[in-house]
Amino acid sequence: MKKVFLVLLGLTVACNSAQQTTTEKKEEKKGANYDPTPYAQTITQEDLTKHLYTYASDEFQGRETGQPGQKKAVNYLKDHYVKMGIPAAKSDGDYFQNVPLEISSVPGVQFSVNGKDFTLGKDFATFGGPGNISTGAANVVYAGYGIEDEKYSDYANLDVKGKVVLIKAGEPKNDDGTYKISGSSEASKWSNLRQAFNEKIGLAREKGAKGLLFFDEANFGVIQQQFNFLKNQQNGRISLKSQEKNPFFYLFVNKDVATAVYPGIESTYSSSTQTADLKVAFESKSKEISSENVVAYIKGSEKPNEFLVISAHLDHEGVKNGEVYNGADDDGSGTVAVLEIAEAFKKAADDGNGPKRSVVFLHVTGEEKGLLGSRYYTDNPIFPLESTVADLNIDMIGRTDPKREGDRNYVYLIGSDKLSTELHNLSEEVNKKYTNITLDYTYNDENDPNRFYYRSDHYNFAKNNVPIIFYFNGTHDDYHRPSDTPDKIQYDLLTNRTKLVFYTAWEVANRDKRIIADKAVEAK
């Protein structure tokens, strides 16, 4: 019996050992431990060329946001995800995330103070409105310069919730003529009209005000001219339709309006509450248009609730003066790259090789109109931003920058180190291991006058502390011209750069721990 027991024990140990070895082999084959090279090889020059000659053809009419060519583009993308068997990101199976947009036009506004009517374009101006609203207010809070800073605040012990705030341009000075905030003769950011207005309007809204009257006597003439110019334009700019439940309005006002509300506005900056009967009625002149983001995804095998986004913008400039702006490089190149990367991940998933994290393939609309599609996605994410580990954004990777000297096998990387040291180092290591492309950080400089870091869709993720990398070949003579056509794409470079993004995505999606945003800033 004892001898039999030992034999059985040995068999048991052997079986457990064999089972463990088999399991280990399976584990070795999964995800980041499995060689991604065979899947990268499915990204081919032939496929990229075929996609781009269709996507950037005249048939797509330049893919202008909200126009028929853009509808062709989104359907082309959807059809390919369906064909590849990659499901929609939305739970209802719809590949389209509708992005509510409008063609903005200056609103019609009626405005009176204590029964006296004032004239739009003469006494006051505005460049946007909260839709169709009528409002009245017995209480107006005069908040001086409307500043809140570490060294100075106009809002200290001031309740503006539900009220209209009146402020004036500029910032306070000491008796000796120096500025209170800087403590010197040098003005702070609060004296810069554009920056200060955005900051001041943001403060008033944050504190619960329902409207802002901004008195800037020195610049009112310029504001008035700009308003009347825009009023006479037939086509306004495209913007996101306001989704606010608590509408907020702002008016630039002249001296007559400001003193009607508060006679002492020029002689004092100390805050106070005034009694004034304000009546404001807005009539929207904007026209709604429809547009869509296209979003597909592959569910993660081990960490399905962590998400890697790979993005590119699907739109371009449309047709101008009868000429089609095909946008082959901008951003046809990025769009077809995402399709090829998606196909490579799908083949891996079908073979049982990850990805461990979910990978989201995001094609955004309205980039050329001001990063609108990506802003809408980050404001209304299909998957939580706090669970989004990174965004790899591809915008123009099919050409070379004529200003750049050196080998042609390069790509500009922007933002890889802005939020995550780990992502930057991973990107470098992946490139050395697989692609050996020259990574050029020229435009990553904080002082880059082109400010490319702020000019593509990754920025809306970065604003939300999601680590990003922006892949970019730089501009060229055909940038935003009808001559940006598929025949000028350097398809060998496009292929290599697409593989670099795939390899980087593979590592981010399959590593054991998620990327850490060690340089994240606290949301204001």
Backbone torsions as a table, in degrees:
resi	resn	phi	psi	omega
1	MET	NA	-43.3	-179.1
2	LYS	-61.4	-42.6	-178.4
3	LYS	-64.5	-41.6	177.9
4	VAL	-62.8	-41.4	179.5
5	PHE	-59.3	-42.2	-179.5
6	LEU	-66.0	-38.4	178.0
7	VAL	-63.7	-45.1	179.7
8	LEU	-63.4	-39.8	178.2
9	LEU	-62.0	-41.9	178.8
10	GLY	-63.3	-40.6	178.7
11	LEU	-64.7	-39.1	180.0
12	THR	-63.1	-47.1	178.6
13	VAL	-60.6	-43.3	-179.2
14	ALA	-62.8	-42.8	-179.5
15	CYS	-64.9	-43.5	178.6
16	ASN	-62.1	-39.4	-180.0
17	SER	-64.9	-43.8	180.0
18	ALA	-63.9	-41.5	-179.9
19	GLN	-63.5	-41.3	179.5
20	GLN	-63.3	-42.4	179.6
21	THR	-62.5	-42.7	178.7
22	THR	-61.9	-44.0	179.4
23	THR	-61.8	-44.2	180.0
24	GLU	-60.7	-40.5	179.8
25	LYS	-63.8	-39.9	177.7
26	LYS	-64.7	-40.3	179.4
27	GLU	-64.7	-38.5	179.3
28	GLU	-62.8	-30.2	-175.9
29	LYS	-80.7	-15.4	-173.1
30	LYS	-87.7	147.7	167.3
31	GLY	53.7	-135.8	-171.8
32	ALA	-64.2	-19.9	179.5
33	ASN	-80.8	-8.3	-179.6
34	TYR	-100.7	140.6	-176.5
35	ASP	-63.2	117.6	-179.5
36	PRO	-79.7	-5.7	-173.6
37	THR	-56.1	-44.7	179.6
38	PRO	-57.8	-33.0	-179.7
39	TYR	-77.9	-35.4	175.6
40	ALA	-62.0	-32.4	-178.7
41	GLN	-69.3	-13.9	175.7
42	THR	-75.6	-13.1	175.4
43	ILE	-83.2	105.0	-171.5
44	THR	-119.2	153.6	176.8
45	GLN	-61.7	-37.8	-179.0
46	GLU	-62.6	-45.3	-178.5
47	ASP	-68.2	-42.1	179.5
48	LEU	-62.0	-41.6	179.0
49	THR	-62.9	-46.7	-179.0
50	LYS	-60.2	-47.1	178.6
51	HIS	-58.8	-49.1	-170.0
52	LEU	-71.7	-34.8	177.7
53	TYR	-65.7	-24.2	173.9
54	THR	-85.1	-49.8	-172.3
55	TYR	-65.5	-33.6	-179.0
56	ALA	-105.7	27.1	178.3
57	SER	-84.9	167.5	177.8
58	ASP	-61.2	-26.1	-179.4
59	GLU	-56.8	-30.4	-176.7
60	PHE	-90.6	3.0	168.6
61	GLN	50.7	33.7	176.5
62	GLY	76.9	2.4	170.5
63	ARG	54.6	36.9	-178.9
64	GLU	-67.7	139.0	-176.7
65	THR	-52.4	124.8	176.4
66	GLY	82.6	-1.9	-177.3
67	GLN	-101.8	167.5	-176.1
68	PRO	-55.7	-35.7	178.7
69	GLY	-63.6	-35.2	177.2
70	GLN	-68.5	-33.7	177.4
71	LYS	-66.5	-38.2	174.8
72	LYS	-61.3	-40.5	-177.9
73	ALA	-63.7	-47.5	-177.3
74	VAL	-66.7	-34.5	177.6
75	ASN	-71.1	-34.7	175.4
76	TYR	-60.5	-45.3	-179.2
77	LEU	-66.4	-46.6	-179.9
78	LYS	-58.7	-46.4	-177.8
79	ASP	-59.5	-36.0	179.7
80	HIS	-72.8	-34.6	176.1
81	TYR	-67.9	-39.0	176.0
82	VAL	-61.4	-46.1	-179.3
83	LYS	-61.6	-38.2	-179.9
84	MET	-77.4	-13.2	-178.5
85	GLY	79.7	23.3	177.3
86	ILE	-96.3	119.5	-172.9
87	PRO	-73.1	163.8	174.3
88	ALA	-68.1	151.6	179.2
89	ALA	-75.0	-32.7	-179.0
90	LYS	-73.2	144.9	-174.9
91	SER	-67.7	-21.1	-179.9
92	ASP	-85.4	3.3	177.0
93	GLY	83.4	4.5	179.4
94	ASP	-87.4	124.6	179.3
95	TYR	-75.4	-15.2	-175.5
96	PHE	-96.5	129.1	167.5
97	GLN	-101.3	107.8	-177.7
98	ASN	-66.2	131.4	-178.9
99	VAL	-113.0	107.0	-176.7
100	PRO	-72.6	119.4	-177.3
101	LEU	-125.5	164.9	173.8
102	GLU	-147.3	148.8	172.3
103	ILE	-85.9	109.4	-171.4
104	SER	-73.8	145.0	171.8
105	SER	-144.1	150.3	-179.3
106	VAL	-60.3	135.0	-176.0
107	PRO	-75.8	163.1	167.7
108	GLY	-84.7	135.5	-176.7
109	VAL	-137.2	131.3	169.3
110	GLN	-108.5	134.6	-172.1
111	PHE	-146.1	131.2	176.8
112	SER	-139.2	152.9	176.4
113	VAL	-128.3	119.6	-179.9
114	ASN	52.5	40.3	176.5
115	GLY	86.1	-6.8	179.4
116	LYS	-95.5	125.9	-180.0
117	ASP	-83.0	141.1	175.3
118	PHE	-118.6	157.8	-170.7
119	THR	-105.3	127.0	176.7
120	LEU	-65.0	132.3	-179.2
121	GLY	91.3	-17.5	176.9
122	LYS	-112.0	-53.7	-177.4
123	ASP	-98.1	-23.8	180.0
124	PHE	-153.6	164.0	-179.2
125	ALA	-150.4	157.4	173.8
126	THR	-152.7	155.6	-177.9
127	PHE	-116.5	7.7	178.8
128	GLY	-168.4	160.9	-179.3
129	GLY	-144.4	169.0	-178.6
130	PRO	-90.7	22.4	-175.5
131	GLY	93.1	-154.4	-179.0
132	ASN	-92.0	106.0	179.4
133	ILE	-140.3	155.4	169.8
134	SER	-129.8	136.7	-176.8
135	THR	-145.5	151.3	173.6
136	GLY	-135.6	151.7	-178.5
137	ALA	-147.7	127.3	176.9
138	ALA	-82.6	-25.5	-177.2
139	ASN	-111.2	125.7	173.0
140	VAL	-118.6	129.4	179.9
141	VAL	-98.3	119.8	173.4
142	TYR	-85.4	118.4	-174.6
143	ALA	-114.8	37.5	175.7
144	GLY	56.9	-121.4	179.7
145	TYR	-89.4	-3.6	178.1
146	GLY	68.8	35.5	-174.9
147	ILE	-109.8	142.7	167.5
148	GLU	-135.5	112.7	-175.6
149	ASP	-136.2	168.9	180.0
150	GLU	-59.0	-34.3	-174.6
151	LYS	-100.6	-5.5	-173.6
152	TYR	-162.5	141.8	177.4
153	SER	-146.0	129.8	172.2
154	ASP	-85.2	-12.8	-174.2
155	TYR	-99.6	5.0	-179.7
156	ALA	-60.6	125.1	178.4
157	ASN	57.1	31.6	-177.9
158	LEU	-118.7	123.9	179.4
159	ASP	-99.8	114.2	-179.2
160	VAL	-115.7	6.3	-175.6
161	LYS	-61.5	126.4	178.6
162	GLY	75.3	9.8	-176.7
163	LYS	-118.1	170.2	174.7
164	VAL	-96.3	133.3	-178.1
165	VAL	-104.2	132.5	173.8
166	LEU	-108.0	126.2	176.7
167	ILE	-135.7	167.7	176.2
168	LYS	-124.2	160.8	-177.0
169	ALA	-71.3	161.3	175.4
170	GLY	93.1	-160.4	-178.0
171	GLU	-152.0	160.4	-173.9
172	PRO	-75.2	153.3	177.0
173	LYS	-121.1	157.8	172.9
174	ASN	-81.2	171.6	-179.5
175	ASP	-61.8	-27.6	-178.9
176	ASP	-86.5	6.2	176.6
177	GLY	92.7	-8.5	177.6
178	THR	-79.1	160.3	-179.4
179	TYR	-83.5	137.6	-178.0
180	LYS	-62.4	-38.6	-173.7
181	ILE	-76.1	-46.6	-179.0
182	SER	-82.8	-23.3	-177.0
183	GLY	72.6	14.7	-178.6
184	SER	-143.5	-172.4	179.0
185	SER	-81.3	-2.8	-179.5
186	GLU	-90.3	125.8	179.8
187	ALA	-70.6	153.9	177.7
188	SER	-94.2	-174.8	179.5
189	LYS	-59.9	-22.0	-175.5
190	TRP	-71.2	-8.4	176.9
191	SER	-96.4	-8.5	177.7
192	ASN	-83.2	118.1	-171.0
193	LEU	-54.9	-54.7	-174.8
194	ARG	-63.2	-50.1	-177.7
195	GLN	-67.3	-43.0	-177.1
196	ALA	-65.2	-40.1	-179.1
197	PHE	-63.7	-45.0	179.0
198	ASN	-60.9	-41.4	179.2
199	GLU	-66.6	-43.6	-175.3
200	LYS	-70.9	-38.8	177.5
201	ILE	-67.1	-36.9	177.5
202	GLY	-63.2	-40.4	179.0
203	LEU	-64.0	-45.5	-178.8
204	ALA	-61.6	-42.6	179.3
205	ARG	-65.8	-43.4	-178.8
206	GLU	-59.2	-33.2	-177.0
207	LYS	-89.5	5.8	171.1
208	GLY	94.2	8.6	178.2
209	ALA	-67.2	151.5	178.1
210	LYS	-99.2	-6.1	178.0
211	GLY	-167.7	161.9	-178.4
212	LEU	-136.1	131.6	170.8
213	LEU	-108.4	122.9	-173.4
214	PHE	-115.5	113.7	-178.6
215	PHE	-99.0	114.8	178.6
216	ASP	-136.2	86.5	-174.2
217	GLU	-62.3	-39.7	-175.9
218	ALA	-65.1	-35.0	-174.8
219	ASN	-107.2	2.5	-174.1
220	PHE	-62.5	-35.6	178.7
221	GLY	-60.6	-42.2	178.3
222	VAL	-66.7	-42.7	178.9
223	ILE	-62.1	-41.2	179.5
224	GLN	-62.1	-44.2	178.5
225	GLN	-62.5	-43.1	-179.7
226	GLN	-64.9	-41.3	178.4
227	PHE	-60.0	-49.6	-177.7
228	ASN	-66.0	-31.7	175.2
229	PHE	-64.2	-49.1	-178.8
230	LEU	-66.4	-34.3	-179.8
231	LYS	-62.5	-31.0	-177.6
232	ASN	-88.7	-5.1	178.1
233	GLN	-78.8	138.0	-179.8
234	GLN	-76.0	-36.0	-177.4
235	ASN	-113.3	118.3	176.9
236	GLY	-86.3	-179.5	179.1
237	ARG	-82.3	153.7	176.9
238	ILE	-85.6	134.4	179.7
239	SER	-143.6	166.7	174.8
240	LEU	-68.4	137.0	176.1
241	LYS	-69.8	135.4	-178.3
242	SER	-62.1	132.4	178.3
243	GLN	-110.3	14.4	-173.1
244	GLU	-70.4	137.1	175.5
245	LYS	-84.5	-27.1	178.7
246	ASN	-116.3	91.7	-174.5
247	PRO	-60.3	145.0	179.7
248	PHE	-127.8	136.2	178.3
249	PHE	-122.4	159.4	174.1
250	TYR	-140.9	147.2	176.9
251	LEU	-135.3	132.5	165.1
252	PHE	-81.4	128.6	-175.4
253	VAL	-123.0	152.2	177.1
254	ASN	-89.5	-174.8	-175.1
255	LYS	-64.6	-37.8	-179.0
256	ASP	-60.8	-43.1	179.4
257	VAL	-68.8	-47.5	-176.5
258	ALA	-58.8	-43.9	-178.4
259	THR	-75.6	-24.6	174.4
260	ALA	-66.6	-35.7	178.2
261	VAL	-77.5	-43.7	-177.0
262	TYR	-145.8	99.0	-175.7
263	PRO	-56.9	-26.1	-175.4
264	GLY	-94.8	17.2	-171.6
265	ILE	-63.3	-31.0	-176.7
266	GLU	-81.9	-20.6	-174.3
267	SER	-101.4	-10.9	-178.2
268	THR	-141.9	154.3	173.8
269	TYR	-121.0	2.1	179.1
270	SER	-73.0	138.0	-174.2
271	SER	-71.0	153.7	177.6
272	SER	-165.6	161.5	176.3
273	THR	-102.0	128.9	-176.4
274	GLN	-110.5	153.1	173.7
275	THR	-100.7	114.3	179.6
276	ALA	-151.3	136.3	179.8
277	ASP	-90.2	100.6	179.0
278	LEU	-97.9	138.5	171.9
279	LYS	-131.5	124.3	-177.4
280	VAL	-131.3	130.5	176.6
281	ALA	-132.1	122.2	179.2
282	PHE	-103.9	138.5	172.0
283	GLU	-123.5	115.1	-177.0
284	SER	-69.2	136.7	176.0
285	LYS	-111.7	7.6	-175.0
286	SER	-81.1	155.1	-179.5
287	LYS	-115.5	126.9	-179.0
288	GLU	-76.4	142.0	172.7
289	ILE	-133.5	159.6	-178.9
290	SER	-109.2	143.4	175.3
291	SER	-154.6	168.3	-172.9
292	GLU	-142.8	142.9	159.1
293	ASN	-86.9	150.9	173.5
294	VAL	-111.7	124.9	-174.2
295	VAL	-134.7	118.9	175.3
296	ALA	-123.5	165.0	177.9
297	TYR	-159.2	157.6	172.5
298	ILE	-112.9	122.5	-176.5
299	LYS	-70.2	135.2	179.9
300	GLY	-65.6	144.8	-177.3
301	SER	-81.5	-28.5	-176.9
302	GLU	-122.4	-32.6	-178.7
303	LYS	-128.0	64.4	-172.8
304	PRO	-65.4	-18.2	-178.1
305	ASN	-97.4	14.8	168.6
306	GLU	-117.2	138.7	-168.3
307	PHE	-128.5	132.6	170.4
308	LEU	-106.5	127.9	178.6
309	VAL	-102.4	132.1	170.9
310	ILE	-116.7	118.9	-169.3
311	SER	-125.3	156.2	172.7
312	ALA	-159.7	155.0	179.0
313	HIS	-96.2	139.7	-172.3
314	LEU	-92.4	-10.9	-172.4
315	ASP	-97.2	167.6	169.8
316	HIS	-149.0	-153.5	-166.6
317	GLU	-90.2	-8.8	177.3
318	GLY	81.8	-144.8	-179.1
319	VAL	-116.6	127.7	179.2
320	LYS	-129.6	128.5	179.7
321	ASN	51.2	38.1	177.3
322	GLY	80.6	0.2	-179.7
323	GLU	-106.7	134.8	179.0
324	VAL	-84.2	127.6	174.0
325	TYR	-94.3	94.4	-169.7
326	ASN	-69.8	-29.6	178.0
327	GLY	60.2	46.9	-179.6
328	ALA	-64.8	-45.1	177.3
329	ASP	-82.3	-40.3	-173.9
330	ASP	-110.5	97.0	-8.9
331	ASP	-122.6	44.6	173.5
332	GLY	-57.3	-37.8	-179.0
333	SER	-62.0	-43.9	178.9
334	GLY	-68.3	-37.5	-178.7
335	THR	-63.4	-48.9	-178.9
336	VAL	-70.5	-28.2	175.1
337	ALA	-62.1	-42.9	178.9
338	VAL	-62.5	-40.5	177.7
339	LEU	-59.6	-44.0	-179.7
340	GLU	-68.2	-38.3	177.4
341	ILE	-64.8	-40.5	178.0
342	ALA	-61.2	-42.1	179.5
343	GLU	-63.2	-40.1	179.7
344	ALA	-64.5	-43.0	178.2
345	PHE	-65.4	-36.7	-179.7
346	LYS	-65.8	-40.4	177.5
347	LYS	-62.4	-40.5	177.9
348	ALA	-64.0	-44.5	179.9
349	ALA	-62.7	-40.0	179.0
350	ASP	-64.3	-27.7	177.5
351	ASP	-85.7	0.6	-178.9
352	GLY	81.4	20.6	-176.6
353	ASN	-113.6	65.8	174.2
354	GLY	76.2	-162.8	-0.3
355	PRO	-74.2	150.9	179.9
356	LYS	-66.8	-43.7	175.6
357	ARG	-93.5	157.8	176.2
358	SER	-71.7	140.2	179.0
359	VAL	-115.8	125.5	-176.1
360	VAL	-106.8	128.2	179.3
361	PHE	-105.2	105.7	-169.6
362	LEU	-112.9	114.4	175.5
363	HIS	-107.4	114.6	-172.6
364	VAL	-104.3	148.3	177.6
365	THR	-95.1	168.0	169.4
366	GLY	65.1	20.8	177.4
367	GLU	-63.9	-42.1	-178.0
368	GLU	-68.2	-14.7	-179.8
369	LYS	-97.6	4.6	178.6
370	GLY	121.7	37.2	177.5
371	LEU	58.7	38.7	-170.3
372	LEU	-72.6	-43.7	-178.2
373	GLY	-64.4	-41.9	179.4
374	SER	-70.8	-34.0	176.1
375	ARG	-65.0	-41.1	179.3
376	TYR	-64.7	-41.4	179.1
377	TYR	-61.8	-45.4	-177.2
378	THR	-72.0	-25.2	173.6
379	ASP	-79.8	-26.1	-178.4
380	ASN	-133.6	61.9	-171.8
381	PRO	-66.8	139.5	174.0
382	ILE	-70.5	-37.3	174.6
383	PHE	-118.0	141.9	-172.7
384	PRO	-57.0	136.7	178.9
385	LEU	-66.0	-32.6	179.4
386	GLU	-67.2	-17.9	176.6
387	SER	-102.4	4.8	178.9
388	THR	-91.0	115.9	-170.9
389	VAL	-80.9	-28.9	-179.1
390	ALA	-170.3	160.3	169.9
391	ASP	-125.2	122.7	173.6
392	LEU	-103.2	109.1	-172.3
393	ASN	-106.9	130.8	-175.8
394	ILE	-116.7	114.8	-178.3
395	ASP	-140.3	97.9	-179.6
396	MET	76.8	91.4	177.7
397	ILE	-134.1	23.5	-175.4
398	GLY	-111.1	2.8	-176.1
399	ARG	-134.3	-175.6	174.6
400	THR	-121.6	151.4	179.4
401	ASP	-85.2	116.8	-178.3
402	PRO	-64.6	-19.0	179.7
403	LYS	-80.9	-14.7	-175.9
404	ARG	-87.6	134.0	176.5
405	GLU	-100.6	149.3	178.7
406	GLY	117.7	-167.1	-175.3
407	ASP	-69.8	153.6	-175.9
408	ARG	-80.7	-17.4	-178.2
409	ASN	-84.8	74.3	-175.8
410	TYR	-137.1	171.4	166.6
411	VAL	-153.7	141.3	173.3
412	TYR	-77.8	131.0	172.8
413	LEU	-111.3	129.3	-178.2
414	ILE	-127.9	130.5	171.8
415	GLY	87.3	-1.8	-174.8
416	SER	-62.4	-27.4	-178.4
417	ASP	-106.6	5.0	-174.9
418	LYS	-68.5	-37.7	-175.6
419	LEU	-120.5	-21.6	-174.9
420	SER	-141.7	112.9	173.7
421	THR	-62.1	-37.8	-177.1
422	GLU	-63.3	-43.6	-179.5
423	LEU	-65.1	-40.6	178.7
424	HIS	-61.8	-46.8	-179.1
425	ASN	-65.8	-40.3	177.6
426	LEU	-60.5	-43.9	179.7
427	SER	-59.1	-44.1	178.9
428	GLU	-63.6	-44.9	-177.0
429	GLU	-65.9	-41.7	179.5
430	VAL	-62.2	-44.0	-179.9
431	ASN	-61.6	-43.3	179.9
432	LYS	-64.7	-35.4	-176.4
433	LYS	-75.7	-36.2	-169.2
434	TYR	-117.8	-39.5	-166.1
435	THR	-119.2	-30.4	178.8
436	ASN	53.4	43.7	172.0
437	ILE	-86.9	144.4	175.4
438	THR	-71.4	117.9	179.0
439	LEU	-92.2	112.9	-174.6
440	ASP	-103.4	122.2	-176.0
441	TYR	-105.0	22.2	-177.9
442	THR	-52.3	-47.0	-174.6
443	TYR	-88.4	6.8	174.6
444	ASN	-85.3	-8.4	-179.1
445	ASP	-61.6	132.8	179.2
446	GLU	-58.2	-28.7	-177.7
447	ASN	-96.5	14.4	178.4
448	ASP	-59.2	117.0	-178.0
449	PRO	-66.1	-20.3	178.2
450	ASN	-75.2	-23.1	178.5
451	ARG	53.0	42.4	-178.7
452	PHE	-62.3	-28.2	-180.0
453	TYR	-57.2	-29.9	-176.4
454	TYR	-97.5	5.6	-167.1
455	ARG	-115.8	12.0	173.7
456	SER	-139.5	176.0	-164.5
457	ASP	-67.7	-21.7	176.9
458	HIS	-57.1	-28.6	-173.2
459	TYR	-61.5	-34.4	179.2
460	ASN	-68.4	-27.0	172.0
461	PHE	-74.6	-43.7	-179.5
462	ALA	-59.8	-38.0	178.3
463	LYS	-59.7	-24.6	179.7
464	ASN	-102.3	20.0	175.7
465	ASN	65.2	25.9	172.2
466	VAL	-92.0	121.3	178.9
467	PRO	-57.7	142.2	-174.8
468	ILE	-136.5	159.1	162.4
469	ILE	-133.9	133.3	176.9
470	PHE	-109.8	119.0	179.9
471	TYR	-99.4	130.2	-166.6
472	PHE	-156.2	138.3	177.4
473	ASN	-98.1	-0.9	-176.5
474	GLY	90.3	170.4	-179.8
475	THR	-87.3	170.3	-179.4
476	HIS	-153.7	-179.7	-175.1
477	ASP	-64.7	-19.7	-178.6
478	ASP	-96.8	3.8	-178.8
479	TYR	-61.7	123.6	-179.7
480	HIS	56.3	39.3	175.5
481	ARG	-131.2	158.4	179.0
482	PRO	-65.0	-10.3	-179.8
483	SER	-85.3	3.6	175.1
484	ASP	-81.3	82.4	-171.4
485	THR	-115.9	161.7	-174.3
486	PRO	-62.9	-27.3	-178.3
487	ASP	-69.6	-13.8	-178.9
488	LYS	-96.7	-1.6	178.0
489	ILE	-73.8	139.4	176.0
490	GLN	-96.0	93.9	-166.3
491	TYR	-69.2	-24.6	175.6
492	ASP	-67.2	-40.1	177.7
493	LEU	-68.1	-41.9	178.0
494	LEU	-58.7	-40.4	179.9
495	THR	-65.4	-47.6	-178.7
496	ASN	-63.4	-42.4	-178.6
497	ARG	-67.9	-37.9	176.9
498	THR	-62.4	-40.8	177.5
499	LYS	-63.9	-37.8	177.3
500	LEU	-59.3	-45.5	179.2
501	VAL	-63.4	-41.6	179.0
502	PHE	-60.8	-49.1	-179.7
503	TYR	-60.3	-41.2	178.5
504	THR	-64.4	-44.0	178.0
505	ALA	-62.0	-40.5	179.1
506	TRP	-57.7	-46.6	-178.4
507	GLU	-66.3	-44.3	179.8
508	VAL	-62.9	-40.4	-176.2
509	ALA	-73.6	-25.5	-170.8
510	ASN	-112.7	-5.0	-179.7
511	ARG	-68.8	158.8	-175.1
512	ASP	-65.2	-44.2	-177.8
513	LYS	-111.9	145.9	-179.5
514	ARG	-69.6	154.2	176.9
515	ILE	-59.1	136.6	179.5
516	ILE	-99.8	130.7	175.7
517	ALA	-89.8	78.7	-174.4
518	ASP	-73.2	-11.5	179.5
519	LYS	-111.1	18.4	-179.0
520	ALA	-61.5	144.9	178.6
521	VAL	-107.1	150.5	-179.6
522	GLU	-69.4	130.9	179.5
523	ALA	-63.7	137.0	180.0
524	LYS	-87.9	NA	NA
